[in-house]
Amino acid sequence: VLSDPLSQVLHAWYKIAPVHRRKSVLLLGGGITAHLMASVLHVQGYINVTIIEKNHNRRSYLSKLVPGFTVVEPNEIERKRMHDEYWGIDIVIDCDGEINAINEAMKFLLPGGTLLLMKSTPENDSISLSPYKIYLKELKIIGSLMNPYNFMETLSWLETLGERYLDFKKMNIHIFGIKDYKEALREYKNGNIIKAVFKMDTSGSSKYFQRKMKKEIKDKIGDNSNVKNAEDVIGEIITQGIEEQGEMHNDNITENDLGNIGEDEIKSIVENIMSGNDEEKGES
């Protein structure tokens, strides 16, 4: 759930590290990326960190997660600049991909400052850059996408951050059943949560679901059945059920039917089909 976004955060951070702990840092956004970046900074002892986020709920959770950091709405930054024309930031890290926020933050970079972009924006969006100001202030602009080779280090960081920073309740990550996906999307869209995790029952698949899989496998791949194709068919069944019905109890399939269908079980299903022993006797 958190290893992939954390690996992206670490990949971005190492592009600008080492950074003196007294440097001022501004994080744009209050989503999962900002939560993880703030945690990485907090655990290392950085003290001059400001986070701007529009949503009050997200600001509240961030304030509790990283005490000592300044968590404010965007207008507060403008007010600081109005009261002190020399106020500025050494490092701006975009954790949101909001083009207007990036444009505004560029104005606050101090000489020698760095803008780190680690979230995608719409392809056709653009920011206003003055080559003269980049030259005059010796600014750095760095992009960061991902690094698929740093997962071992990410696992170590997961242990370092631990429950102190990665507790779901502290981060406002909620767990939903598959059938509650509409509620999950609504809560995320409204900014009430920063991430939705879907829990799937692992007690095993029902006989009905197995029979449905067998039929789908026979209909779609026939005598060329194999484990890989069977896995693809299972994925299609689940996806189709969600898209068409919006819940997992269509055609008598319940959330509990989405069990932990392992490779051995898939092999067994396929072997039964190949041998012609796939009919459930004594059941309608």
C-alpha positions in Angstrom: 0.0 0.0 0.0 2.7 2.5 1.0 5.9 1.0 -0.4 5.4 2.2 -4.0 4.6 5.8 -3.2 7.3 5.9 -0.6 9.8 4.6 -3.1 8.9 7.5 -5.4 9.3 10.0 -2.5 12.7 8.6 -1.7 13.8 8.7 -5.3 12.8 12.3 -5.5 14.5 13.2 -2.2 17.8 11.7 -3.1 17.9 13.9 -6.2 18.4 16.9 -4.0 20.0 15.4 -0.9 22.0 16.1 1.1 20.1 19.2 2.4 21.1 21.1 5.4 18.5 20.7 8.2 18.1 24.5 8.6 17.1 25.0 5.0 13.5 26.0 4.5 11.3 23.6 2.6 7.8 24.2 1.1 5.6 21.2 0.2 2.8 21.8 -2.2 -0.3 19.6 -1.5 -1.5 17.4 1.4 -2.1 14.1 -0.3 -0.4 10.7 0.2 2.9 12.0 -1.4 3.0 15.0 0.8 2.3 12.9 3.9 5.2 10.6 3.1 7.6 13.4 2.1 6.7 15.3 5.3 7.4 12.1 7.3 10.8 11.6 5.7 11.7 15.2 6.5 10.4 15.0 10.1 12.1 11.8 11.1 15.4 13.3 9.8 15.1 16.3 12.0 14.2 19.1 9.6 12.5 21.9 11.4 11.8 24.7 8.8 9.1 23.0 6.8 5.9 24.5 5.5 3.0 22.6 3.9 0.2 24.3 2.0 -3.1 22.4 1.4 -6.5 23.7 0.6 -8.5 21.0 2.4 -9.0 21.6 6.1 -9.3 17.9 6.9 -6.0 17.1 5.4 -4.3 20.1 7.1 -5.6 18.8 10.4 -4.2 15.3 10.0 -0.8 16.6 8.7 -0.5 18.9 11.7 -0.9 16.0 14.1 1.4 13.7 12.0 4.3 16.1 11.8 4.2 18.4 14.8 6.5 21.4 14.5 5.9 21.8 10.8 3.7 24.7 9.6 0.6 23.5 7.8 -1.4 26.3 6.2 -3.8 27.1 3.4 -2.3 28.7 0.3 -3.4 32.3 1.2 -1.2 32.2 4.3 1.9 32.1 2.0 0.8 35.3 0.2 0.2 37.0 3.5 3.7 36.1 4.7 5.2 37.7 1.6 3.1 40.8 2.0 4.4 41.3 5.6 8.0 40.5 4.6 9.1 41.1 1.0 12.4 39.2 1.6 10.6 36.1 2.9 11.4 33.1 0.7 12.0 29.3 0.5 15.1 27.4 -0.3 13.4 24.3 -1.6 9.9 23.9 -3.1 8.7 20.3 -3.6 5.6 19.8 -5.6 3.6 16.9 -4.2 0.3 17.7 -5.9 0.7 18.6 -9.6 -1.4 21.7 -9.4 -0.1 24.1 -12.0 -1.2 27.4 -10.4 0.5 26.4 -7.1 3.7 25.6 -8.9 3.6 29.0 -10.6 3.1 30.8 -7.4 5.8 28.9 -5.5 8.4 29.8 -8.1 8.1 33.4 -6.9 9.2 32.4 -3.4 12.4 30.7 -4.3 15.4 32.3 -2.7 18.8 32.6 -4.6 20.3 29.2 -5.0 16.8 27.6 -4.5 15.5 24.4 -5.9 12.1 23.4 -7.5 11.5 19.7 -7.3 8.6 18.4 -9.4 7.5 14.9 -8.5 3.8 14.8 -9.5 2.3 14.6 -13.0 0.5 17.6 -14.5 -1.7 17.6 -17.6 0.6 17.3 -20.6 -0.4 20.6 -22.1 -0.1 22.6 -18.9 2.9 25.0 -18.6 4.5 27.2 -16.0 5.8 30.8 -16.5 9.6 30.8 -16.3 12.0 33.7 -16.7 15.4 32.5 -17.9 16.8 35.8 -16.5 15.6 35.0 -13.0 16.8 31.4 -13.2 20.2 32.8 -14.2 20.2 35.7 -11.7 19.1 33.6 -8.7 21.0 30.4 -9.8 17.8 28.3 -9.5 17.6 24.5 -10.0 14.6 22.8 -11.5 14.5 19.0 -11.1 12.0 16.5 -12.3 11.5 13.1 -10.6 9.3 10.2 -11.9 10.2 6.9 -10.3 12.9 4.4 -9.6 12.0 0.7 -9.8 15.4 -0.3 -8.2 15.1 1.2 -4.8 12.6 -1.1 -3.2 15.0 -2.7 -0.8 16.0 0.7 0.6 12.3 1.6 0.7 11.6 -1.5 2.9 14.3 -0.2 5.4 12.6 3.2 5.4 9.2 1.5 6.1 10.8 0.1 9.3 12.4 3.5 10.2 9.1 5.4 9.8 7.1 2.6 11.5 3.7 3.1 13.1 4.7 6.5 14.3 4.3 7.9 10.8 2.7 5.1 8.7 -0.3 4.3 10.9 -3.4 4.3 8.7 -5.5 6.3 11.2 -2.8 8.9 11.6 -2.5 9.3 7.9 -6.3 9.2 7.3 -6.1 6.1 5.1 -9.4 4.2 5.2 -10.1 0.5 4.4 -13.2 -0.4 2.3 -14.9 -3.5 1.1 -15.0 -3.9 -2.7 -18.7 -3.3 -2.8 -18.2 0.1 -1.1 -16.0 1.4 -3.9 -18.4 4.3 -4.7 -18.2 5.5 -1.1 -14.4 5.2 -1.2 -14.2 7.3 -4.4 -16.6 9.9 -3.0 -14.7 10.2 0.3 -11.4 10.6 -1.7 -12.9 13.1 -4.1 -14.2 15.2 -1.2 -10.8 15.2 0.5 -12.0 13.3 3.5 -9.4 10.6 3.1 -6.0 10.6 1.4 -6.0 7.0 0.2 -8.6 4.2 -0.1 -7.5 0.6 0.5 -9.8 -2.2 -0.6 -9.9 -5.3 1.6 -10.6 -8.7 0.0 -11.7 -11.7 1.9 -8.9 -14.4 2.1 -10.9 -17.2 3.5 -11.2 -19.0 0.2 -13.4 -18.9 -2.9 -17.0 -20.2 -2.9 -18.1 -23.2 -4.9 -20.3 -21.0 -6.9 -17.5 -18.7 -7.8 -15.3 -21.7 -8.8 -18.0 -23.0 -11.1 -18.4 -19.6 -12.7 -14.6 -19.4 -13.3 -14.6 -22.9 -14.8 -17.4 -21.9 -17.2 -15.6 -18.7 -18.1 -12.3 -20.6 -18.7 -14.0 -23.1 -20.9 -15.9 -20.5 -22.9 -13.0 -18.2 -23.4 -9.9 -20.3 -23.7 -11.2 -23.8 -24.2 -8.7 -26.6 -24.5 -5.8 -24.2 -24.4 -6.3 -23.6 -20.7 -3.3 -22.7 -18.6 -2.6 -21.0 -15.4 -1.7 -17.6 -16.9 -4.9 -17.5 -19.0 -6.9 -18.6 -16.1 -5.6 -15.8 -14.0 -6.5 -13.3 -16.7 -10.0 -14.7 -16.9 -10.4 -14.4 -13.1 -9.3 -10.8 -13.3 -11.8 -10.1 -16.1 -14.6 -11.6 -14.0 -13.8 -9.4 -11.1 -13.4 -6.2 -13.2 -16.6 -6.9 -15.2 -18.6 -7.4 -12.0 -17.4 -4.1 -10.6 -17.9 -2.1 -13.7 -21.4 -3.5 -14.6 -23.0 -3.7 -11.3 -21.0 -1.5 -9.0 -21.0 -4.1 -6.3 -19.8 -7.7 -5.9 -23.1 -9.4 -5.2 -24.3 -9.5 -8.7 -25.1 -13.0 -10.0 -24.9 -14.2 -6.4 -21.2 -13.4 -6.2 -20.4 -11.8 -2.9 -17.3 -10.0 -1.6 -16.5 -13.2 0.2 -16.3 -15.0 -3.1 -13.1 -13.0 -3.9 -10.9 -15.3 -1.9 -7.2 -15.9 -2.0 -7.2 -17.9 -5.2 -3.7 -19.1 -5.4 -1.8 -20.7 -8.3 -2.3 -24.2 -7.0 -6.1 -23.7 -6.9 -6.1 -22.3 -10.4 -4.1 -25.3 -11.6 -6.6 -27.6 -10.0 -9.5 -25.8 -11.7 -7.8 -26.0 -15.1 -6.8 -29.6 -14.7 -10.4 -30.5 -13.8 -11.6 -28.7 -17.0 -9.0 -30.4 -19.1 -9.9 -33.8 -17.7 -13.7 -33.2 -18.0 -14.2 -33.5 -14.3 -15.4 -29.9 -13.8 -19.1 -30.6 -13.2 -20.3 -30.3 -9.6 -22.3 -33.4 -8.9 -25.4 -33.2 -6.7 -25.7 -29.4 -7.2 -28.0 -27.5 -9.5 
